[in-house]
Amino acid sequence: MIETPIALLSKCCRTRRTLKRANAARVRLTDRDQWLLEALAKMRFLTTTQIQTMCFGTRSATNKCLRRLLNAGLVRVWVRSLSGDNVYSLANSGRLVLANEGAADERYRVPRGLDRNLEHLLAINTVRVHLARGLDATGGAILSWRSDWELRTPRLRRIVPDAHFDVGWDDQVHATFALEVEHQTRTPQRFLKKVYGYTASHWQPSDTPEIVLVVGHDPVWLERYRARVAHVRASLPVWFASLHDVTSDPTGAIWRAAASAVPHSLRELAGLPYSKEGTPGENVRSTRGKGPPDARLLPSPSR
């Protein structure tokens, strides 16, 4: 079969998505490039869509930046399907760049392969990305964030949330949250057991969250969790929202308590007083913030 000149030209110019070009020039990192490497170090895996949401306006700009970093050997890429998003992680060379800039943390590890719980991990990162972007647009910021892989302690048995984070707003209101992202549904009894575990004695006071946020993929199962928690007296307030609502309107009135259908925004959750049973009260409270947000946390720089 004789190939046309157009087909031959296409073969010469196109590079597989998982390979870097052999003649790639040495890349000169911008502030946004370095920030993206830090984000990959902190969140381990990110899809193309998540990266675009964080710091790029268009898909083409996202792909161009990722291609430059891939050619330079600073990131790794996995193509799970031709129709789906690529998955990116930090490469060894990328971690060395961060170390040279003094931005590397000893907790950051370069993944050797895709995580076996990748979909769950990506769902946690989706919530983080959208909350950060939404808060930035409404006068708030994530002051600190630790995902479950950063919270686990060897030989110490305790309940570990999917994430533990602090949020502050311009008016000095501050709140601490524990995040549970239900990717694979489990029985309401198992879910309730984990909710009870948050108040167990093995939690240190500094680790105890004020509010538990539950994000679910399946709205039907999410309502089952709400109904189950409504029948017990949890000592911590538990609020529920769907993953679709979090990605669509992260700072809107999307959170519902177990025993109430009245929705609240994240900012409103931080200002509500709670009883010993974790139910919202009538008067609004305010807590002082714990300092300015870390400049290296989400959201990203504009350029």
C-alpha positions in Angstrom: 0.0 0.0 0.0 1.4 3.4 -1.1 1.0 6.1 1.5 0.0 9.6 0.4 2.4 12.6 1.1 -0.1 13.9 3.7 0.0 10.5 5.6 3.8 10.5 5.6 3.9 14.1 6.8 1.5 13.2 9.6 3.7 10.3 10.7 6.8 12.5 10.8 5.2 15.4 12.8 3.0 13.7 15.3 4.3 12.3 18.6 2.6 9.7 20.7 1.0 11.3 23.8 3.0 9.2 26.2 6.4 9.9 24.6 8.6 13.0 24.8 10.3 14.3 21.6 13.9 13.4 21.4 14.9 16.8 20.1 13.0 18.8 22.7 14.8 22.0 23.7 15.6 22.7 27.3 12.5 24.2 28.8 12.5 27.5 30.7 10.0 27.3 33.5 7.5 30.0 34.1 5.9 30.7 37.5 2.9 28.8 36.4 5.0 25.8 35.3 6.6 25.6 38.7 3.3 26.0 40.4 1.9 23.1 38.3 4.8 20.9 39.3 4.1 21.7 43.0 0.4 20.9 42.5 1.3 17.5 40.9 3.6 16.8 43.9 0.9 17.6 46.4 -2.0 15.9 44.7 -0.1 13.0 43.1 -2.3 12.6 40.0 -4.3 15.1 38.0 -6.2 14.8 34.7 -6.0 17.2 31.8 -9.4 18.7 32.8 -8.4 19.2 36.4 -5.2 21.0 35.3 -7.2 23.2 32.9 -9.6 24.1 35.7 -6.8 25.1 38.0 -4.7 27.5 35.8 -5.6 27.5 32.1 -8.4 29.1 30.2 -8.4 26.8 27.2 -7.7 23.2 26.4 -5.1 24.1 23.8 -3.1 26.2 26.3 -3.3 23.3 28.7 -2.1 20.7 26.2 0.7 23.0 25.0 2.1 23.5 28.6 1.8 19.8 29.4 3.6 18.9 26.2 6.5 21.2 27.1 6.8 19.7 30.5 6.6 16.2 29.1 9.2 16.9 26.5 11.5 18.2 29.3 11.0 15.0 31.3 9.4 16.9 34.2 6.1 15.0 34.2 4.8 11.6 33.4 1.6 10.8 31.5 -0.7 7.8 31.3 -3.3 7.4 28.5 -6.1 5.2 29.9 -8.2 5.5 26.8 -8.2 7.5 23.5 -11.4 9.2 24.3 -10.7 10.0 27.9 -8.5 12.4 29.8 -4.8 11.8 30.2 -3.5 11.4 33.8 -0.3 13.3 34.8 2.1 12.9 37.7 5.4 14.4 38.7 8.6 12.8 37.3 11.9 12.4 39.1 13.3 15.3 37.1 10.4 17.5 38.2 10.9 16.7 41.8 14.6 17.6 41.5 13.6 21.0 40.0 11.3 21.6 43.0 14.1 20.6 45.4 16.5 23.0 43.7 14.0 25.8 44.2 13.4 24.8 47.8 9.8 23.9 47.1 10.1 20.1 47.6 8.6 18.4 50.7 9.9 15.1 52.1 6.4 13.8 52.0 6.2 14.1 48.2 7.0 10.9 46.4 7.1 10.3 42.6 4.5 7.6 41.8 5.9 4.5 40.1 2.6 3.7 38.5 -1.1 4.5 38.6 -2.7 4.2 42.0 -5.0 1.2 42.4 -7.6 3.6 43.9 -7.0 6.1 41.2 -10.7 7.1 40.6 -11.2 7.8 44.3 -8.0 9.8 44.4 -9.0 11.8 41.4 -12.4 12.5 42.9 -10.8 13.9 46.0 -8.6 16.2 43.8 -11.7 17.3 41.8 -13.3 18.5 45.0 -10.1 20.2 46.1 -9.6 22.0 42.7 -13.2 23.3 42.5 -13.4 24.4 46.1 -10.1 26.3 45.7 -11.2 28.0 42.5 -14.6 28.9 43.9 -13.2 30.2 47.2 -10.7 32.4 45.4 -13.5 34.1 43.5 -15.6 34.8 46.6 -13.0 36.1 49.1 -12.0 32.8 50.7 -9.0 30.5 50.5 -7.9 27.0 51.5 -5.4 27.7 54.3 -4.1 24.1 54.6 -5.0 20.8 53.1 -3.9 17.2 53.9 -5.2 14.3 51.9 -5.6 10.8 53.3 -2.2 9.6 52.1 -0.6 12.5 54.1 -2.7 11.7 57.2 -2.0 8.0 57.5 0.4 7.2 60.3 2.2 3.8 60.4 1.2 1.5 63.3 -1.4 4.0 64.5 -5.0 2.9 64.2 -7.4 5.7 63.7 -10.2 7.0 61.4 -8.6 8.8 58.5 -10.8 11.1 56.4 -10.2 11.5 52.7 -9.0 15.0 53.4 -8.6 17.4 56.4 -8.5 21.1 55.5 -8.9 24.6 56.9 -10.7 27.5 55.1 -10.6 31.2 55.9 -12.5 34.2 54.5 -11.7 37.9 54.2 -14.0 38.7 57.1 -11.8 36.5 59.4 -14.3 33.6 59.6 -12.4 30.3 59.8 -13.5 26.6 59.8 -11.9 23.2 59.9 -13.4 20.4 57.7 -13.1 16.7 57.2 -13.9 15.5 53.7 -15.4 12.1 52.8 -15.8 11.4 49.1 -18.0 8.4 48.4 -16.8 7.0 45.1 -17.8 3.4 45.6 -21.0 3.1 47.6 -20.9 1.3 50.9 -23.7 0.3 53.3 -25.1 3.1 55.5 -24.0 1.1 58.5 -20.4 1.2 57.4 -20.6 4.9 56.6 -22.1 5.6 60.0 -19.3 3.7 61.7 -16.8 6.0 60.1 -18.8 9.1 61.2 -18.7 7.8 64.8 -15.0 7.3 64.5 -14.3 11.0 64.1 -15.0 11.6 67.8 -13.1 8.6 69.1 -10.4 9.2 71.7 -7.5 8.4 69.4 -8.1 11.8 67.5 -5.8 14.5 68.8 -7.6 17.8 69.5 -5.6 19.5 66.7 -6.8 16.9 64.3 -10.5 17.1 65.2 -12.5 18.7 62.5 -15.4 21.0 63.3 -17.5 20.0 60.3 -17.7 16.8 58.3 -18.5 17.2 54.5 -19.7 14.2 52.6 -19.6 14.3 48.8 -21.3 11.5 46.9 -21.3 10.4 43.3 -24.7 8.7 43.5 -27.6 11.0 44.7 -29.7 7.9 45.7 -27.0 6.6 48.0 -26.3 10.1 49.3 -29.9 10.4 50.5 -29.6 7.0 52.2 -26.5 8.2 54.1 -28.4 11.4 55.1 -31.4 9.4 56.3 -29.2 7.1 58.4 -27.3 9.9 60.1 -30.6 11.7 60.8 -31.7 8.8 63.1 -28.6 9.1 65.3 -27.1 11.9 67.4 -23.7 12.5 65.9 -21.4 14.7 68.0 -20.1 16.4 64.9 -22.2 18.3 62.2 -22.3 16.3 59.0 -23.3 18.0 55.7 -24.0 16.4 52.3 -23.6 17.4 48.7 -23.3 15.7 45.3 -20.1 15.7 43.3 -22.0 17.3 40.5 -23.1 20.2 42.7 -19.6 20.7 44.0 -18.1 21.0 40.5 -21.0 23.2 39.3 -21.3 25.6 42.2 -18.7 24.9 44.9 -19.4 28.0 47.0 -23.2 28.0 46.5 -26.0 26.7 48.8 -25.4 23.0 48.0 -24.8 21.5 51.5 -27.7 19.8 53.4 -27.7 18.5 56.9 -28.9 15.0 57.8 -32.2 16.2 59.4 -32.9 19.3 57.2 -33.4 19.9 53.5 -32.5 23.6 53.8 -29.3 24.1 51.8 -26.3 26.2 53.0 -23.1 27.5 51.4 -19.7 26.6 52.8 -19.3 30.1 54.2 -22.7 29.7 56.0 -21.6 26.3 57.5 -18.6 28.0 59.0 -20.8 30.7 60.7 -23.4 28.4 62.2 -23.4 27.5 65.9 -23.8 23.8 66.6 -25.3 21.9 69.5 -23.7 19.0 71.2 -25.5 16.7 68.8 -23.9 18.5 65.8 -27.1 20.2 64.6 -27.1 23.8 63.5 -28.4 26.4 65.9 -30.1 29.8 65.4 -27.4 32.4 66.1 -24.5 33.1 63.7 -21.0 32.8 65.1 -17.6 34.0 63.9 -14.2 32.5 64.6 -10.9 34.3 64.0 -8.7 33.1 61.2 -5.3 31.5 61.7 -3.3 33.7 59.5 -2.9 34.4 55.7 -3.3 31.5 53.2 -0.2 29.7 52.0 0.8 31.2 48.7 1.7 27.9 47.3 -1.7 26.3 47.9 -4.5 26.4 45.3 -5.6 28.5 43.5 -2.9 29.0 40.9 -1.4 32.3 39.7 -3.2 33.9 36.8 -0.1 33.8 34.6 
